[in-house]
Amino acid sequence: MISESVLNFLMEIGVLSFVIPVGVLLAWRIRTKKNFKPAVAGVLGYIGFGLLLRRVLDTFFLYTRNPVSQVLNANNVLYYLYWGLVAAIFEEIGRYLVYKYFMREEKDRFVAISYGIGAGAVEMICVTGLTDLSYYIFANVYNENPKGIKEQALIDTLKSLNTTDLVISGLMQLFFFGLQICLSVLVLEAYRNVAERKRYMVIAMVTPMISFLPAGCHGQKYIYHIMAAVLLFIILAFAFFLARGVYLGMRKNDLNLAKEEKKQAKLNGKQDNFSFAKQKFTNIDTDKNKKKDDTV
């Protein structure tokens, strides 16, 4: 039997995995008054690059029986390191390509936050939301009829669930949600700042690789689950402070650019007024000369 407390936590964490990202997106929309286009781009970018394209590599390295897949599946550290490497390749390069080719006119700092919320929402829903709700359904089926589930691996997984691990896993997924936003800021800066492009792309690609290692070490029984969460939080804190500095720099540049555009608009307006006045005086002089000619 699966305990009632585990069932409740599966349901609550699964539902929160849908509610939290949607709530964050709506709050950001209300605050900034911006449209949902960058968030939709984040959703599609994550699905296209982070889920679909990476399946090509996953099929060979994880799901096809070969020496490489056997090594990766036998060692959780290598398994999660692979996940981080693939995420760095597909998600971050995909993020950059979306900025470059599909959002050329969307370069302000708000785009990065919205994109990160969209990508993080899909990740949280797929990794935690759908998984926990699926486990909730299977657990209820198992409680009603233990013989209703034939797969022993699934039964073992359901029996191993406990409230502490569920809460920690939920917190770690929330950290990954925040990390998606931070990485979106760094990649946007790489796109905007040609001089620092390589530096920020390297940071944005190395960060997800490192972020998967705590989970791998926990899976290999090297560290406790709570320690994995603490290490992930430290990585998130590093990414946050770096992204915050970049974001504030973007804000400063955007404000300076807006002032320059406003100043240039005023100058253009003055020039237009001067040209209009000059043309008007020219027309007056022309009319006077015409009257003189008519008199003569």
Buried (B, 14 or more C-beta within 10 A) or exposed (E): EBEEEBBEBBBBBBBBBBEBBEEBBEEBBEEEEBEBBBBEBBBBBBBBBBBEBBEEBBEEBBEEEEEEBEEBBEBBBBBBBBBBBBBBBBBBBBBBBBBEEEBEEBBBBBBBBBBBBBBBBBBBBBBBBBBBBEBBEBBBBBBEEEEEBEEEEBBEEBEEBEBEBBBBBBBBBBBBBBBBBBBBBBBBBBBBBEEEBEEBBBBBBEBBBBBBBBBBBBBBEEBEBBBBBEBBBEBBEBBBEBBEEBBEBBEEBBEEEEEEEEEEEEEEEEEEEEEEEEEEEEEEEEEEEEEEEEEE
